[in-house]
Amino acid sequence: MSANPIQSPLPGDNGPLRPPMNYRTKGMRINSARRYATNHLITALSLASTVVVIIPLVAILIYLLYKGASSLNLAFFTKIPAPVGEEGGGMANAILGSGIVLTLASAMGIPIGIAAGVYLAEFGQGKLLATTIRFTADVLNGVPSIVMGIAIYSLIVMQQKHFSAFAGGVALAVMMVPTITRTTEEMLATVPHSIREAALGLGVPRWRTVLSVSLKTASPGIITGCMLAFARVAGETAPLLFTALGNQFWSYKLTEPIAALPLQIYVYAISPYDEWHRLAWAGSLVLILMIMVAVTLVRIYAARGILKGAS
């Protein structure tokens, strides 16, 4: 029998020699402590990364509140811009114009983007057309917004020979489509094939399966993609400079130039007047709050199942 305790055989064991139980227990404790420390280290790094991302956003919001909240009053939401050199006035026409243009853009961009994403995920596997659409969407996602504005200016404004709210809505809709398309495709790809096969096995047509099963299952992710696209275009200025142009008065018609918050903020920000600078900060705060409220309402309705088609 060996004098080395590590080489001592276990009682009743005629096989290969094993280390005593206390050595194995000690090794397990060391591994457990290492895993515990690694887990907490990664958790701490994740929390730190989250804080690093959130701090700039919170700082921007606080600064906007500091600079813009004092300029908000009833006149800001009910009156149009005052003439140059006069104090007061508001951005009521710009708030209304932003609502009109964004509603028009969403009405055009969201259905087209979702339809394109459904085709890529459900019907276009391995097809040249699907590859072309996917490549085009990826390219459009990286195109600068001012280039999009110039393109729509050439295609619509120059043909109509005047600026219009419709042209602005088209420009923003084209910018929304790639994001919604790729998000819809990725979300539909996460739907298990067994769910589709179960519906098809019951005799449900494929188109009905896509609408009632696949889209409903992936709806939370698709809604998130639509919100991201909406938030991206809500503050765009360059495309509207070449399409909607802006308007200092009330305008409701889609065939005429229309005011928008980003345009009004841009005009006021580059002006030499302190009064306009004050209103620009207020307009920036209102624009951020409009986006936050719209996104929050959509998330609330989605969480309650209203946008998921739940009964």
VEXSE-322360 format. One line per field, with one value per residue (C-alpha): x negated, y, z; residue in three letters. Coordinates in Angstrom, 2 decimals. Layout:
# VEXSE-322360
px: X / ...
py: Y / ...
pz: Z / ...
residu: ALA / ...
END
This chain:
# VEXSE-322360
px: 0.00 / -1.46 / -2.34 / -1.09 / 2.49 / 3.40 / 2.65 / 4.61 / 7.32 / 10.87 / 12.15 / 13.71 / 12.51 / 10.30 / 10.17 / 7.71 / 6.57 / 8.60 / 7.86 / 9.53 / 12.98 / 11.66 / 9.47 / 12.39 / 14.67 / 12.06 / 11.79 / 15.55 / 15.62 / 12.91 / 14.80 / 18.03 / 16.36 / 14.81 / 18.19 / 19.82 / 17.20 / 17.39 / 21.17 / 21.12 / 18.34 / 20.29 / 23.45 / 21.59 / 20.13 / 23.60 / 25.06 / 22.16 / 22.67 / 26.37 / 25.60 / 23.07 / 25.74 / 28.51 / 26.54 / 26.20 / 29.91 / 30.90 / 28.45 / 29.94 / 33.48 / 32.56 / 30.82 / 33.83 / 36.08 / 33.78 / 33.62 / 37.08 / 39.56 / 39.51 / 40.55 / 43.62 / 46.94 / 50.42 / 49.41 / 46.74 / 49.40 / 52.11 / 50.40 / 48.36 / 44.85 / 44.72 / 43.18 / 39.45 / 38.57 / 41.75 / 41.85 / 44.30 / 45.85 / 45.79 / 45.44 / 49.01 / 48.87 / 45.59 / 46.99 / 50.02 / 47.81 / 45.54 / 48.60 / 49.92 / 46.60 / 45.78 / 49.28 / 48.98 / 45.52 / 46.66 / 49.74 / 47.51 / 44.33 / 45.60 / 47.82 / 45.18 / 42.41 / 44.39 / 45.49 / 41.90 / 40.71 / 43.44 / 42.42 / 38.74 / 39.45 / 42.34 / 42.28 / 38.91 / 36.46 / 33.73 / 35.27 / 33.33 / 36.05 / 35.85 / 32.08 / 32.42 / 35.02 / 32.89 / 29.78 / 31.72 / 33.16 / 29.69 / 28.33 / 31.24 / 30.71 / 27.31 / 28.30 / 28.03 / 31.37 / 30.42 / 29.81 / 33.29 / 34.69 / 32.92 / 34.20 / 37.82 / 37.33 / 36.33 / 39.06 / 42.04 / 41.38 / 39.90 / 42.70 / 45.39 / 43.43 / 44.14 / 43.32 / 45.96 / 46.77 / 47.32 / 43.70 / 42.50 / 44.59 / 43.21 / 39.62 / 40.14 / 42.06 / 39.18 / 36.84 / 39.12 / 39.53 / 36.02 / 36.02 / 39.50 / 38.74 / 35.61 / 37.16 / 40.27 / 38.15 / 36.01 / 39.01 / 40.84 / 37.69 / 37.96 / 41.43 / 41.03 / 41.77 / 43.81 / 46.47 / 46.78 / 46.83 / 49.60 / 51.79 / 51.03 / 51.76 / 55.25 / 55.88 / 55.38 / 54.21 / 50.67 / 51.71 / 54.09 / 51.34 / 49.06 / 51.68 / 53.25 / 50.30 / 46.91 / 47.68 / 49.61 / 46.77 / 44.13 / 46.24 / 44.38 / 41.08 / 42.70 / 44.34 / 40.97 / 39.47 / 42.24 / 41.62 / 37.89 / 38.61 / 41.12 / 38.73 / 35.96 / 37.90 / 39.81 / 36.86 / 35.54 / 35.02 / 33.01 / 35.64 / 38.34 / 36.19 / 36.36 / 39.97 / 42.30 / 40.19 / 42.04 / 44.78 / 45.20 / 48.99 / 51.70 / 51.69 / 53.80 / 53.62 / 51.31 / 50.60 / 49.14 / 45.96 / 46.48 / 44.75 / 43.06 / 41.35 / 37.89 / 38.05 / 39.20 / 36.51 / 33.87 / 35.00 / 35.11 / 31.80 / 29.78 / 31.41 / 29.66 / 32.62 / 32.59 / 36.38 / 36.27 / 33.49 / 35.75 / 38.59 / 36.22 / 35.35 / 39.04 / 39.78 / 36.99 / 38.46 / 41.95 / 40.63 / 38.87 / 41.95 / 44.18 / 41.96 / 41.80 / 45.58 / 46.27 / 43.83 / 45.11 / 48.74 / 47.93 / 46.01 / 48.90 / 51.47 / 49.15 / 48.62 / 52.37 / 52.77 / 54.83 / 52.30 / 51.65 / 55.13 / 55.94 / 59.55
py: 0.00 / 3.38 / 5.97 / 8.78 / 9.60 / 10.84 / 7.38 / 5.52 / 3.23 / 3.68 / 0.93 / -1.91 / -0.50 / -2.75 / -0.34 / 2.49 / 4.56 / 7.76 / 10.83 / 10.94 / 12.54 / 15.69 / 16.56 / 16.20 / 18.23 / 20.97 / 21.08 / 21.32 / 24.22 / 26.05 / 25.58 / 26.72 / 29.84 / 30.59 / 30.27 / 32.42 / 35.16 / 35.03 / 35.27 / 38.32 / 39.94 / 39.59 / 40.85 / 43.90 / 44.61 / 44.33 / 46.75 / 49.15 / 49.02 / 49.73 / 52.73 / 54.05 / 53.89 / 55.40 / 58.30 / 60.30 / 59.85 / 60.99 / 63.91 / 65.06 / 64.84 / 66.75 / 69.46 / 69.78 / 70.10 / 72.78 / 74.80 / 74.22 / 73.72 / 77.39 / 78.37 / 76.14 / 77.90 / 77.86 / 80.13 / 77.67 / 75.02 / 77.31 / 80.04 / 80.12 / 81.69 / 85.42 / 87.79 / 88.47 / 90.79 / 90.18 / 88.14 / 85.34 / 83.07 / 79.30 / 76.18 / 74.95 / 74.68 / 72.76 / 70.29 / 69.69 / 69.41 / 66.83 / 64.79 / 64.88 / 64.00 / 61.20 / 59.73 / 59.75 / 58.19 / 55.46 / 54.70 / 54.08 / 52.70 / 50.24 / 48.07 / 47.97 / 47.11 / 44.34 / 42.89 / 42.84 / 41.18 / 38.52 / 37.74 / 37.40 / 35.14 / 33.03 / 32.89 / 34.05 / 31.47 / 30.87 / 33.18 / 35.85 / 38.44 / 37.90 / 38.28 / 41.50 / 42.92 / 42.00 / 43.59 / 46.73 / 47.07 / 46.78 / 49.44 / 51.82 / 51.52 / 53.12 / 55.84 / 59.36 / 61.03 / 64.03 / 61.74 / 60.32 / 63.85 / 64.74 / 61.56 / 62.27 / 65.88 / 64.67 / 62.04 / 63.92 / 67.61 / 68.38 / 66.48 / 68.31 / 71.58 / 72.45 / 71.27 / 69.34 / 67.41 / 64.33 / 64.44 / 64.73 / 61.75 / 59.66 / 60.54 / 59.48 / 56.34 / 55.22 / 55.63 / 53.53 / 50.61 / 49.04 / 48.95 / 47.46 / 44.95 / 43.53 / 43.50 / 41.69 / 39.09 / 38.45 / 38.20 / 35.77 / 33.66 / 33.11 / 31.55 / 27.75 / 25.76 / 23.31 / 26.01 / 26.53 / 22.77 / 22.31 / 24.87 / 23.42 / 19.93 / 21.08 / 22.16 / 25.90 / 27.62 / 28.95 / 32.58 / 32.16 / 30.52 / 33.47 / 36.02 / 34.22 / 32.28 / 33.60 / 37.31 / 37.05 / 35.12 / 37.57 / 40.71 / 42.03 / 42.12 / 43.56 / 46.32 / 47.12 / 47.43 / 49.78 / 51.92 / 52.09 / 53.17 / 55.78 / 57.20 / 57.38 / 59.48 / 61.63 / 63.95 / 64.01 / 67.46 / 67.01 / 65.04 / 67.59 / 70.51 / 69.12 / 67.94 / 69.61 / 72.82 / 74.29 / 76.85 / 79.76 / 79.50 / 76.90 / 74.25 / 71.11 / 70.13 / 67.35 / 69.17 / 72.27 / 72.99 / 72.17 / 73.04 / 70.39 / 70.53 / 69.49 / 72.15 / 74.86 / 73.93 / 74.08 / 77.54 / 78.92 / 77.35 / 78.96 / 82.37 / 85.26 / 85.95 / 84.87 / 84.58 / 82.05 / 80.13 / 79.85 / 78.50 / 76.07 / 74.51 / 74.27 / 72.67 / 70.14 / 69.17 / 68.80 / 66.67 / 64.29 / 64.07 / 63.36 / 60.46 / 59.10 / 59.29 / 57.64 / 54.80 / 54.30 / 54.12 / 51.53 / 49.44 / 49.62 / 48.53 / 45.79 / 44.50 / 44.33 / 42.25 / 44.79 / 44.91 / 41.17 / 40.25 / 38.75 / 38.55
pz: 0.00 / -1.03 / 1.57 / -0.70 / 0.40 / -3.09 / -4.49 / -1.79 / -3.22 / -2.02 / 0.27 / -1.66 / -4.97 / -7.04 / -9.96 / -10.68 / -7.75 / -7.03 / -4.90 / -1.51 / -1.18 / 0.54 / -2.48 / -4.90 / -2.62 / -2.42 / -6.23 / -6.59 / -4.14 / -6.08 / -9.38 / -7.78 / -6.38 / -9.78 / -11.52 / -8.84 / -9.23 / -13.05 / -12.98 / -10.73 / -12.75 / -16.01 / -14.30 / -13.00 / -16.46 / -18.02 / -15.50 / -16.04 / -19.82 / -19.36 / -17.17 / -19.71 / -22.42 / -20.31 / -18.80 / -22.07 / -22.81 / -19.34 / -19.54 / -22.86 / -21.51 / -18.34 / -20.37 / -22.67 / -19.64 / -18.23 / -21.45 / -22.87 / -20.04 / -19.05 / -22.60 / -22.70 / -22.29 / -23.75 / -26.64 / -27.72 / -28.41 / -29.80 / -31.86 / -35.04 / -35.18 / -34.55 / -37.12 / -36.94 / -34.08 / -32.09 / -28.92 / -28.28 / -30.83 / -30.85 / -32.94 / -33.14 / -36.93 / -36.75 / -34.20 / -36.41 / -39.51 / -37.87 / -36.92 / -40.49 / -42.13 / -39.67 / -39.96 / -43.74 / -43.60 / -41.19 / -43.29 / -46.32 / -44.79 / -42.17 / -44.46 / -47.20 / -44.75 / -43.05 / -46.41 / -47.66 / -44.46 / -44.70 / -48.28 / -47.32 / -44.35 / -45.63 / -49.42 / -50.71 / -49.40 / -51.98 / -54.59 / -56.45 / -55.85 / -52.09 / -52.14 / -54.12 / -51.70 / -48.69 / -50.20 / -51.16 / -47.65 / -46.11 / -48.47 / -47.85 / -44.10 / -44.56 / -47.03 / -45.50 / -45.00 / -47.10 / -50.08 / -49.58 / -49.56 / -52.80 / -54.45 / -53.52 / -54.58 / -58.05 / -58.31 / -56.84 / -56.13 / -59.53 / -61.27 / -59.28 / -59.56 / -55.92 / -52.40 / -50.51 / -47.37 / -49.54 / -50.76 / -47.17 / -46.13 / -49.00 / -48.07 / -44.45 / -45.51 / -47.73 / -44.77 / -42.56 / -44.95 / -44.70 / -40.90 / -40.71 / -43.47 / -41.85 / -38.37 / -39.61 / -41.39 / -38.31 / -36.00 / -38.28 / -38.45 / -34.68 / -34.97 / -34.56 / -37.70 / -35.61 / -35.13 / -38.88 / -39.49 / -36.93 / -38.71 / -42.15 / -40.81 / -39.87 / -43.44 / -42.93 / -46.15 / -46.09 / -46.42 / -43.51 / -41.46 / -42.09 / -41.08 / -38.13 / -36.73 / -37.80 / -37.68 / -34.43 / -32.77 / -33.96 / -33.43 / -30.34 / -32.24 / -35.36 / -33.33 / -31.79 / -35.27 / -36.33 / -33.26 / -34.01 / -37.58 / -36.40 / -33.81 / -36.40 / -38.91 / -36.42 / -35.91 / -39.48 / -40.96 / -44.17 / -46.14 / -45.24 / -46.38 / -49.93 / -49.82 / -47.29 / -47.18 / -44.19 / -43.65 / -41.23 / -41.36 / -40.86 / -43.58 / -43.81 / -47.47 / -48.59 / -51.84 / -50.19 / -48.19 / -44.54 / -41.28 / -39.13 / -35.75 / -37.02 / -39.74 / -37.34 / -34.82 / -37.54 / -38.73 / -35.20 / -34.16 / -36.98 / -36.50 / -34.67 / -32.36 / -28.72 / -28.70 / -31.52 / -29.77 / -26.73 / -28.84 / -30.55 / -27.19 / -26.34 / -29.71 / -29.18 / -25.82 / -27.28 / -30.15 / -27.75 / -25.55 / -28.57 / -29.60 / -26.05 / -25.60 / -28.96 / -28.29 / -24.74 / -25.83 / -28.48 / -25.95 / -23.47 / -26.05 / -27.29 / -23.75 / -23.20 / -26.34 / -28.28 / -31.12 / -30.96 / -31.98 / -28.59 / -27.55
residu: MET / SER / ALA / ASN / PRO / ILE / GLN / SER / PRO / LEU / PRO / GLY / ASP / ASN / GLY / PRO / LEU / ARG / PRO / PRO / MET / ASN / TYR / ARG / THR / LYS / GLY / MET / ARG / ILE / ASN / SER / ALA / ARG / ARG / TYR / ALA / THR / ASN / HIS / LEU / ILE / THR / ALA / LEU / SER / LEU / ALA / SER / THR / VAL / VAL / VAL / ILE / ILE / PRO / LEU / VAL / ALA / ILE / LEU / ILE / TYR / LEU / LEU / TYR / LYS / GLY / ALA / SER / SER / LEU / ASN / LEU / ALA / PHE / PHE / THR / LYS / ILE / PRO / ALA / PRO / VAL / GLY / GLU / GLU / GLY / GLY / GLY / MET / ALA / ASN / ALA / ILE / LEU / GLY / SER / GLY / ILE / VAL / LEU / THR / LEU / ALA / SER / ALA / MET / GLY / ILE / PRO / ILE / GLY / ILE / ALA / ALA / GLY / VAL / TYR / LEU / ALA / GLU / PHE / GLY / GLN / GLY / LYS / LEU / LEU / ALA / THR / THR / ILE / ARG / PHE / THR / ALA / ASP / VAL / LEU / ASN / GLY / VAL / PRO / SER / ILE / VAL / MET / GLY / ILE / ALA / ILE / TYR / SER / LEU / ILE / VAL / MET / GLN / GLN / LYS / HIS / PHE / SER / ALA / PHE / ALA / GLY / GLY / VAL / ALA / LEU / ALA / VAL / MET / MET / VAL / PRO / THR / ILE / THR / ARG / THR / THR / GLU / GLU / MET / LEU / ALA / THR / VAL / PRO / HIS / SER / ILE / ARG / GLU / ALA / ALA / LEU / GLY / LEU / GLY / VAL / PRO / ARG / TRP / ARG / THR / VAL / LEU / SER / VAL / SER / LEU / LYS / THR / ALA / SER / PRO / GLY / ILE / ILE / THR / GLY / CYS / MET / LEU / ALA / PHE / ALA / ARG / VAL / ALA / GLY / GLU / THR / ALA / PRO / LEU / LEU / PHE / THR / ALA / LEU / GLY / ASN / GLN / PHE / TRP / SER / TYR / LYS / LEU / THR / GLU / PRO / ILE / ALA / ALA / LEU / PRO / LEU / GLN / ILE / TYR / VAL / TYR / ALA / ILE / SER / PRO / TYR / ASP / GLU / TRP / HIS / ARG / LEU / ALA / TRP / ALA / GLY / SER / LEU / VAL / LEU / ILE / LEU / MET / ILE / MET / VAL / ALA / VAL / THR / LEU / VAL / ARG / ILE / TYR / ALA / ALA / ARG / GLY / ILE / LEU / LYS / GLY / ALA / SER
END
